[in-house]
Amino acid sequence: MDTSTIPTTNLPKHKGYTWVPETSNPNQNEMIGDIDPQKFLNEFRQKIHSINSVSTLNSDPKTYMQALRSPEKNFWIDAIKTELNNMIKHQVWTASNHPPNLKPLSTTWIFRKKTNENGNLTKFKA
């Protein structure tokens, strides 16, 4: 490779990245030198990676039945009761008879474990 054609000025400066020209190295996939693993992912991506890793380990139930079958069943039942009581308190709906030709709206429960800024579990939310 002729290095005289490689631009060396006005290259964009990116935090944590450097421009490396291609070489004729047959082992170009092999990393050489002291490479800090923390440089592979920038700080934001490291945080997202950590959050995603934790969230897949501690996944919330996707359905009502999953919540009732989980080891945290009693916490989810309490969260459901709290949510239903709040709906009644705020008069979210009015019970009524519907005409036979109309189908009532269905609902879906969404279950989430809420955490504080330190990542500690603070609440089960339904």
Helices and strands as residue ranges (DSSP letters): G 3-5, G 37-39, H 43-57, H 64-69, H 73-89, E 112-115, E 121-125
